[in-house]
């Protein structure tokens, strides 16, 4: 948050209400849905250099919960990877293995694409 509260406020120029408090929408994340309410997609992606990565997309929830899921899947597959921009990326093609693990963890998940 910047030092100048008035400059950082969005949408309110002036209020005559003495009890008015500026609200900020920063850092507001969606509440994490339970596994059986998630609708995850598992896709195969080719990054620069032709390297294949398996991406888990469409996760609804906090970044922290997504990181926990990513850590679990990386450990399960024994590979490296990352969590960024709302996706879990794992090095290599592990679509079938990840699908089985997510279903075992009670997630709704399916493979997308070829």
DSSP file (Angstrom, degrees, kcal/mol; ACC not computed):
  #  RESIDUE AA STRUCTURE BP1 BP2  ACC     N-H-->O    O-->H-N    N-H-->O    O-->H-N    TCO  KAPPA ALPHA  PHI   PSI    X-CA   Y-CA   Z-CA
    1    1 A X              0   0    0      0, 0.0     4,-0.1     0, 0.0     0, 0.0   0.000 360.0 360.0 360.0 136.7    0.0    0.0    0.0
    2    2 A X        -     0   0    0      2,-0.2     6,-0.1     1,-0.1     3,-0.0  -0.164 360.0-113.1 -72.1 171.7    1.3    3.4   -0.9
    3    3 A X  S    S+     0   0    0      1,-0.2     2,-1.0     2,-0.0    -1,-0.1   0.805 102.0  70.8 -77.4 -30.0    1.8    6.2    1.6
    4    4 A X     >  -     0   0    0      1,-0.2     4,-1.7     2,-0.1    -2,-0.2  -0.757  62.1-174.0 -94.9  98.4   -0.9    8.4    0.3
    5    5 A X  H  > S+     0   0    0     -2,-1.0     4,-1.0     1,-0.2    -1,-0.2   0.890  82.9  51.6 -59.4 -42.9   -4.2    6.8    1.1
    6    6 A X  H  4 S+     0   0    0      1,-0.2     3,-0.4     2,-0.2    -1,-0.2   0.880 109.5  49.9 -64.6 -37.3   -6.3    9.2   -0.8
    7    7 A X  H  4 S+     0   0    0      1,-0.2    -1,-0.2    -3,-0.1    -2,-0.2   0.832 111.1  49.8 -69.9 -31.5   -4.2    8.8   -4.0
    8    8 A X  H  < S+     0   0    0     -4,-1.7    -1,-0.2    -3,-0.1    -2,-0.2   0.625  87.8 105.8 -82.2 -14.1   -4.5    5.0   -3.7
    9    9 A X     <  -     0   0    0     -4,-1.0     2,-0.5    -3,-0.4    15,-0.1  -0.350  61.8-143.4 -70.1 149.3   -8.3    5.0   -3.3
   10   10 A X        -     0   0    0     13,-0.4    13,-0.2     1,-0.1     3,-0.1  -0.952  68.6  -3.1-118.6 127.8  -10.3    3.9   -6.3
   11   11 A X  S    S+     0   0    0     -2,-0.5     2,-0.5     1,-0.1    -1,-0.1   0.239 102.9  95.9  86.7 -14.0  -13.6    5.3   -7.3
   12   12 A X        +     0   0    0      1,-0.2     3,-0.1    -6,-0.1    -1,-0.1  -0.949  35.8 169.2-116.3 122.8  -14.2    7.8   -4.4
   13   13 A X  S    S-     0   0    0     -2,-0.5     2,-0.3     1,-0.4    -1,-0.2   0.854  71.6 -11.1 -93.3 -44.9  -13.2   11.4   -4.9
   14   14 A X        -     0   0    0      0, 0.0     2,-0.4     0, 0.0    -1,-0.4  -0.981  56.9-164.7-157.8 141.8  -14.8   12.9   -1.9
   15   15 A X        -     0   0    0     -2,-0.3     5,-0.1    -3,-0.1    -3,-0.0  -0.998  14.9-160.4-132.9 136.5  -17.3   11.8    0.8
   16   16 A X        +     0   0    0     -2,-0.4     2,-0.5     3,-0.0    -1,-0.1   0.548  66.4 106.3 -87.1  -8.2  -19.2   14.0    3.3
   17   17 A X    >   -     0   0    0      1,-0.2     3,-1.3     2,-0.1    -2,-0.1  -0.614  60.6-156.2 -73.9 118.1  -19.8   11.0    5.6
   18   18 A X  T 3  S+     0   0    0     -2,-0.5    -1,-0.2     1,-0.3    -3,-0.0   0.765  93.2  51.0 -68.0 -24.3  -17.4   11.4    8.6
   19   19 A X  T 3  S+     0   0    0      2,-0.1    -1,-0.3    -3,-0.0     2,-0.1   0.370  81.6 128.0 -92.5   4.3  -17.4    7.6    9.2
   20   20 A X    <   -     0   0    0     -3,-1.3     2,-0.4    -5,-0.1    -5,-0.1  -0.382  38.6-168.8 -66.7 135.3  -16.5    6.8    5.6
   21   21 A X        -     0   0    0     -2,-0.1     2,-0.1     0, 0.0    -2,-0.1  -0.993  23.1-121.8-126.2 127.8  -13.6    4.4    5.3
   22   22 A X        -     0   0    0     -2,-0.4     2,-0.4     1,-0.0   -16,-0.0  -0.432  27.6-150.5 -64.6 137.5  -11.9    3.8    1.9
   23   23 A X        -     0   0    0    -13,-0.2     2,-0.4    -2,-0.1   -13,-0.4  -0.890   3.4-151.4-111.8 146.2  -11.9    0.1    1.0
   24   24 A X        -     0   0    0     -2,-0.4   -15,-0.1     2,-0.1   -16,-0.0  -0.937  11.3-158.1-118.2 136.3   -9.3   -1.5   -1.1
   25   25 A X    >   +     0   0    0     -2,-0.4     3,-1.2     2,-0.0    -1,-0.1   0.393  54.1 124.1 -92.6   2.9   -9.9   -4.6   -3.3
   26   26 A X  T 3  S+     0   0    0      1,-0.2     3,-0.1     3,-0.0    -2,-0.1  -0.252  73.8  12.9 -61.6 150.7   -6.2   -5.5   -3.3
   27   27 A X  T 3  S+     0   0    0      1,-0.2     2,-0.8     0, 0.0    -1,-0.2   0.664  83.8 147.0  59.9  19.8   -5.2   -9.0   -2.2
   28   28 A X    <   -     0   0    0     -3,-1.2     2,-0.3     0, 0.0    -1,-0.2  -0.788  24.9-177.2 -89.0 114.5   -8.7  -10.2   -2.3
   29   29 A X        -     0   0    0     -2,-0.8    33,-0.2    -3,-0.1     2,-0.1  -0.788  30.2-102.9-110.2 154.1   -8.6  -13.9   -3.2
   30   30 A X        -     0   0    0     31,-0.4     2,-0.1    -2,-0.3     3,-0.0  -0.449  43.1-103.4 -70.3 146.5  -11.4  -16.3   -3.8
   31   31 A X        -     0   0    0     30,-0.2     2,-0.3    -2,-0.1    -1,-0.1  -0.473  44.5-102.1 -67.6 141.5  -12.1  -18.7   -1.1
   32   32 A X        -     0   0    0     -2,-0.1    29,-0.3    29,-0.1     2,-0.1  -0.492  33.4-133.8 -71.7 127.6  -10.8  -22.2   -1.9
   33   33 A X        -     0   0    0     27,-1.9     5,-0.1    -2,-0.3    27,-0.1  -0.489  29.6 -99.4 -74.9 149.7  -13.5  -24.5   -3.1
   34   34 A X    >>  -     0   0    0     -2,-0.1     3,-2.2     1,-0.1     4,-0.9  -0.332  39.9-103.2 -64.8 155.9  -13.5  -28.0   -1.6
   35   35 A X  G >4 S+     0   0    0      1,-0.3    73,-1.2     2,-0.2     3,-0.9   0.849 120.6  55.4 -50.8 -41.2  -11.9  -30.7   -3.8
   36   36 A X  G 34 S+     0   0    0      1,-0.2    -1,-0.3    71,-0.2    71,-0.1   0.616 108.7  49.2 -72.8  -9.1  -15.2  -32.2   -4.9
   37   37 A X  G <4 S+     0   0    0     -3,-2.2    -1,-0.2     2,-0.0    -2,-0.2   0.547  90.5  99.1-100.7 -12.5  -16.4  -28.7   -6.1
   38   38 A X    <<  -     0   0    0     -4,-0.9    70,-0.5    -3,-0.9     2,-0.2  -0.406  57.5-158.3 -72.0 151.9  -13.2  -28.0   -8.1
   39   39 A X  E     -a  108   0A   0     19,-0.6    70,-0.2    68,-0.1     2,-0.1  -0.657  23.0-177.5-130.8  75.3  -13.3  -28.6  -11.9
   40   40 A X  E     -a  109   0A   0     68,-2.6    70,-1.5    -2,-0.2     2,-0.4  -0.418  14.2-153.3 -81.8 148.9   -9.6  -29.0  -12.8
   41   41 A X  E     -aB 110  57A   0     16,-1.9    16,-2.7    68,-0.2     2,-0.6  -0.962   2.9-152.4-120.3 139.5   -8.3  -29.5  -16.3
   42   42 A X  E     +aB 111  56A   0     68,-2.0    70,-2.7    -2,-0.4     2,-0.3  -0.956  23.5 175.1-113.7 118.4   -5.0  -31.3  -17.0
   43   43 A X  E     - B   0  55A   0     12,-2.8    12,-3.2    -2,-0.6     2,-0.5  -0.900  29.2-130.1-126.4 153.0   -3.3  -30.1  -20.2
   44   44 A X  E     - B   0  54A   0     68,-0.4     2,-0.4    -2,-0.3    10,-0.2  -0.872  31.3-176.9-100.0 132.1    0.0  -30.8  -22.0
   45   45 A X  E     - B   0  53A   0      8,-3.0     8,-3.1    -2,-0.5     2,-0.6  -0.972  22.5-142.4-132.8 143.5    1.9  -27.7  -23.0
   46   46 A X  E     - B   0  52A   0     -2,-0.4     6,-0.2     6,-0.2     3,-0.1  -0.929  23.5-165.2-106.3 116.8    5.1  -27.2  -24.9
   47   47 A X    >   -     0   0    0      4,-2.7     3,-1.6    -2,-0.6     4,-0.3  -0.265  43.7 -51.7 -88.5-179.3    7.2  -24.4  -23.6
   48   48 A X  G >  S+     0   0    0      1,-0.3     3,-0.7     2,-0.2    -1,-0.2  -0.206 128.0  29.0 -53.3 140.5   10.1  -22.6  -25.3
   49   49 A X  G 3  S-     0   0    0      1,-0.2    -1,-0.3    -3,-0.1    -2,-0.1   0.532 126.6 -81.5  84.4   5.1   12.7  -25.0  -26.5
   50   50 A X  G <  S+     0   0    0     -3,-1.6    -1,-0.2     1,-0.3     2,-0.2   0.564  79.9 155.6  78.5   8.1   10.2  -27.8  -27.0
   51   51 A X    <   -     0   0    0     -3,-0.7    -4,-2.7    -4,-0.3     2,-0.4  -0.490  38.5-132.1 -71.6 137.8   10.1  -28.9  -23.3
   52   52 A X  E     +B   46   0A   0     -6,-0.2    40,-2.7    -2,-0.2     2,-0.4  -0.750  26.9 179.8 -93.8 133.1    6.9  -30.6  -22.4
   53   53 A X  E     -BC  45  91A   0     -8,-3.1    -8,-3.0    -2,-0.4     2,-0.6  -0.976  24.2-135.6-129.9 148.1    5.1  -29.5  -19.2
   54   54 A X  E     -BC  44  90A   0     36,-2.8    36,-2.7    -2,-0.4     2,-0.4  -0.904  25.4-161.0 -99.8 126.0    1.9  -30.8  -17.7
   55   55 A X  E     -BC  43  89A   0    -12,-3.2   -12,-2.8    -2,-0.6     2,-0.6  -0.902  12.9-156.9-112.8 136.0   -0.4  -27.9  -16.5
   56   56 A X  E     +BC  42  88A   0     32,-2.4    32,-1.9    -2,-0.4     2,-0.2  -0.958  29.8 175.2-107.7 117.6   -3.2  -28.1  -14.0
   57   57 A X  E     +B   41   0A   0    -16,-2.7   -16,-1.9    -2,-0.6    30,-0.1  -0.671  42.6  48.5-121.5 172.3   -5.6  -25.2  -14.7
   58   58 A X        +     0   0    0      1,-0.2   -19,-0.6    -2,-0.2     2,-0.3   0.721  63.3 161.4  71.4  26.4   -8.9  -23.8  -13.5
   59   59 A X        -     0   0    0     27,-0.6     2,-0.6    -3,-0.2    -1,-0.2  -0.617  26.9-152.9 -75.0 133.4   -8.2  -24.1   -9.8
   60   60 A X        +     0   0    0     -2,-0.3   -27,-1.9   -27,-0.1     2,-0.3  -0.933  52.3  53.7-111.1 113.1  -10.5  -21.9   -7.7
   61   61 A X  S    S-     0   0    0     -2,-0.6   -31,-0.4   -29,-0.3   -30,-0.2  -0.984  85.5 -27.3 159.3-168.6   -9.0  -20.7   -4.5
   62   62 A X     >  -     0   0    0     -2,-0.3     4,-1.9   -33,-0.2     5,-0.2  -0.330  49.5-120.7 -76.7 156.4   -6.1  -19.0   -2.7
   63   63 A X  H  > S+     0   0    0      1,-0.2     4,-2.5     2,-0.2     5,-0.2   0.870 113.5  56.9 -61.8 -37.7   -2.6  -18.9   -4.0
   64   64 A X  H  > S+     0   0    0      1,-0.2     4,-2.0     2,-0.2    -1,-0.2   0.910 107.1  47.1 -63.1 -43.2   -1.4  -20.7   -0.8
   65   65 A X  H  > S+     0   0    0      2,-0.2     4,-2.1     1,-0.2    -1,-0.2   0.870 111.6  51.6 -67.0 -35.8   -3.7  -23.6   -1.4
   66   66 A X  H  X S+     0   0    0     -4,-1.9     4,-2.7     2,-0.2    -2,-0.2   0.900 108.4  51.3 -66.4 -39.9   -2.7  -23.9   -5.0
   67   67 A X  H  X S+     0   0    0     -4,-2.5     4,-2.6     2,-0.2    -2,-0.2   0.897 108.8  51.5 -62.5 -39.9    1.0  -23.9   -3.9
   68   68 A X  H  X S+     0   0    0     -4,-2.0     4,-2.2     2,-0.2    -2,-0.2   0.915 110.8  47.7 -62.3 -43.0    0.2  -26.8   -1.5
   69   69 A X  H  X S+     0   0    0     -4,-2.1     4,-2.5     2,-0.2    -2,-0.2   0.923 111.8  50.9 -63.6 -43.7   -1.5  -28.7   -4.3
   70   70 A X  H  X S+     0   0    0     -4,-2.7     4,-2.7     1,-0.2     5,-0.2   0.904 109.3  50.3 -59.8 -42.5    1.5  -28.1   -6.6
   71   71 A X  H  X S+     0   0    0     -4,-2.6     4,-2.3     1,-0.2    -1,-0.2   0.911 110.6  49.9 -62.7 -42.6    3.9  -29.3   -3.9
   72   72 A X  H  X S+     0   0    0     -4,-2.2     4,-2.3     1,-0.2    -2,-0.2   0.926 113.8  44.8 -61.2 -45.9    1.9  -32.5   -3.4
   73   73 A X  H  X S+     0   0    0     -4,-2.5     4,-2.3     2,-0.2    -2,-0.2   0.882 112.2  51.1 -69.7 -38.6    1.8  -33.2   -7.1
   74   74 A X  H  X>S+     0   0    0     -4,-2.7     5,-1.7    -5,-0.2     4,-1.5   0.925 113.4  46.0 -62.9 -43.5    5.5  -32.5   -7.7
   75   75 A X  H  <5S+     0   0    0     -4,-2.3    -2,-0.2    -5,-0.2    -1,-0.2   0.911 111.7  51.7 -64.7 -42.8    6.4  -34.8   -4.8
   76   76 A X  H  <5S+     0   0    0     -4,-2.3    -1,-0.2     1,-0.2    -2,-0.2   0.891 117.4  37.8 -61.7 -41.3    4.1  -37.5   -6.1
   77   77 A X  H  <5S-     0   0    0     -4,-2.3    -1,-0.2    -5,-0.1    -2,-0.2   0.635 103.8-130.2 -86.8 -14.9    5.5  -37.4   -9.6
   78   78 A X  T  <5 +     0   0    0     -4,-1.5     2,-0.3     1,-0.3    -3,-0.2   0.865  66.9 115.0  69.0  36.6    9.1  -36.9   -8.4
   79   79 A X      < -     0   0    0     -5,-1.7    -1,-0.3    -6,-0.2     2,-0.1  -0.837  66.0-105.2-132.0 168.8    9.7  -33.9  -10.8
   80   80 A X        +     0   0    0     -2,-0.3    11,-2.5    -3,-0.1     2,-0.3  -0.434  48.7 135.0 -86.4 168.1   10.3  -30.2  -10.7
   81   81 A X  E     -D   90   0A   0      9,-0.2     2,-0.3    -2,-0.1     9,-0.2  -0.978  34.5-122.8 174.1-171.7    7.8  -27.6  -11.5
   82   82 A X  E     -D   89   0A   0      7,-2.4     7,-3.4    -2,-0.3     2,-0.5  -0.962  10.3-130.6-151.6 165.4    6.3  -24.3  -10.4
   83   83 A X  E     +D   88   0A   0     -2,-0.3     2,-0.3     5,-0.2     5,-0.2  -0.983  44.1 143.7-122.4 117.8    3.1  -22.6   -9.5
   84   84 A X  E >   +D   87   0A   0      3,-1.9     3,-1.6    -2,-0.5    -2,-0.1  -0.993  56.6   9.0-154.7 150.0    2.4  -19.3  -11.3
   85   85 A X  T 3  S-     0   0    0     -2,-0.3     3,-0.1     1,-0.3    -1,-0.1   0.827 129.0 -54.5  51.8  38.3   -0.5  -17.4  -12.7
   86   86 A X  T 3  S+     0   0    0      1,-0.2   -27,-0.6   -29,-0.1     2,-0.3   0.647 116.7 104.6  77.0  15.1   -3.0  -19.7  -11.2
   87   87 A X  E <   - D   0  84A   0     -3,-1.6    -3,-1.9   -30,-0.1     2,-0.5  -0.936  63.7-137.5-128.7 150.8   -1.6  -22.8  -12.7
   88   88 A X  E     -CD  56  83A   0    -32,-1.9   -32,-2.4    -2,-0.3     2,-0.5  -0.943  24.6-165.3-102.1 124.9    0.5  -25.8  -11.5
   89   89 A X  E     -CD  55  82A   0     -7,-3.4    -7,-2.4    -2,-0.5     2,-0.4  -0.957   5.4-173.3-115.7 125.4    3.2  -26.6  -14.1
   90   90 A X  E     -CD  54  81A   0    -36,-2.7   -36,-2.8    -2,-0.5     2,-0.5  -0.944  29.7-113.9-118.1 138.7    5.1  -29.9  -13.8
   91   91 A X  E    S+C   53   0A   0    -11,-2.5   -38,-0.2    -2,-0.4     2,-0.1  -0.576  81.6  11.9 -73.7 120.4    8.1  -30.8  -16.0
   92   92 A X  S    S-     0   0    0    -40,-2.7     2,-0.9    -2,-0.5   -38,-0.3  -0.388 101.0 -56.2 107.0 175.7    7.2  -33.7  -18.3
   93   93 A X        +     0   0    0     -2,-0.1     4,-0.1     1,-0.1     3,-0.1  -0.826  63.1 143.5 -98.7 102.2    4.1  -35.6  -19.4
   94   94 A X     >  +     0   0    0     -2,-0.9     4,-2.9    -4,-0.1     5,-0.3  -0.046  21.4 129.2-126.0  30.3    2.3  -36.9  -16.3
   95   95 A X  H  > S+     0   0    0      1,-0.2     4,-2.5     2,-0.2     5,-0.2   0.915  76.6  42.2 -56.7 -49.2   -1.3  -36.4  -17.3
   96   96 A X  H  > S+     0   0    0      2,-0.2     4,-2.2     1,-0.2    -1,-0.2   0.917 116.6  47.8 -66.0 -43.0   -2.5  -39.9  -16.5
   97   97 A X  H  > S+     0   0    0      2,-0.2     4,-2.1     1,-0.2    -2,-0.2   0.907 114.7  45.9 -64.3 -43.3   -0.6  -40.1  -13.2
   98   98 A X  H  X S+     0   0    0     -4,-2.9     4,-3.0     2,-0.2     5,-0.2   0.896 110.3  53.8 -68.0 -40.6   -1.8  -36.7  -12.1
   99   99 A X  H  X S+     0   0    0     -4,-2.5     4,-2.4    -5,-0.3     5,-0.2   0.936 110.1  47.2 -59.1 -46.4   -5.4  -37.4  -13.1
  100  100 A X  H  X S+     0   0    0     -4,-2.2     4,-2.1     1,-0.2    -1,-0.2   0.914 113.8  47.9 -61.7 -43.2   -5.4  -40.6  -11.0
  101  101 A X  H  X S+     0   0    0     -4,-2.1     4,-1.7     2,-0.2    -2,-0.2   0.919 111.9  48.8 -65.6 -44.2   -3.9  -38.7   -8.0
  102  102 A X  H  <>S+     0   0    0     -4,-3.0     5,-2.8     1,-0.2    -1,-0.2   0.901 111.9  48.8 -63.6 -40.5   -6.4  -35.9   -8.2
  103  103 A X  H ><5S+     0   0    0     -4,-2.4     3,-1.5    -5,-0.2    -1,-0.2   0.888 109.3  53.0 -65.4 -37.9   -9.3  -38.3   -8.4
  104  104 A X  H 3<5S+     0   0    0     -4,-2.1    -1,-0.2     1,-0.3    -2,-0.2   0.836 106.3  53.5 -62.6 -33.3   -7.9  -40.2   -5.4
  105  105 A X  T 3<5S-     0   0    0     -4,-1.7    -1,-0.3    -5,-0.1    -2,-0.2   0.302 123.5-108.6 -85.2   9.4   -7.8  -36.8   -3.6
  106  106 A X  T < 5S+     0   0    0     -3,-1.5     2,-0.3     1,-0.3    -3,-0.2   0.671  70.8 144.3  71.6  21.3  -11.5  -36.4   -4.4
  107  107 A X      < -     0   0    0     -5,-2.8     2,-0.7    -6,-0.2    -1,-0.3  -0.630  54.8-124.0 -83.6 148.0  -11.0  -33.6   -7.0
  108  108 A X  E     +a   39   0A   0    -73,-1.2   -68,-2.6   -70,-0.5     2,-0.3  -0.856  53.4 151.9 -85.7 118.0  -13.1  -33.3  -10.1
  109  109 A X  E     +a   40   0A   0     -2,-0.7     2,-0.3   -70,-0.2   -68,-0.2  -0.993  21.9 174.3-149.7 152.0  -10.6  -33.4  -12.8
  110  110 A X  E     -a   41   0A   0    -70,-1.5   -68,-2.0    -2,-0.3     2,-0.2  -0.989  35.9 -98.8-156.1 158.4  -10.2  -34.4  -16.5
  111  111 A X  E     -a   42   0A   0     -2,-0.3     2,-0.4   -70,-0.2   -68,-0.2  -0.524  33.5-155.0 -77.3 143.4   -7.7  -34.3  -19.3
  112  112 A X        -     0   0    0    -70,-2.7   -68,-0.4    -2,-0.2     2,-0.1  -0.971  53.8  -0.9-120.8 134.1   -8.2  -31.5  -21.8
  113  113 A X              0   0    0     -2,-0.4   -71,-0.1     1,-0.2    -2,-0.0  -0.322 360.0 360.0  86.0-170.8   -6.9  -31.8  -25.4
  114  114 A X              0   0    0    -70,-0.1    -1,-0.2    -2,-0.1   -71,-0.1   0.445 360.0 360.0 -68.5 360.0   -5.0  -34.5  -27.1
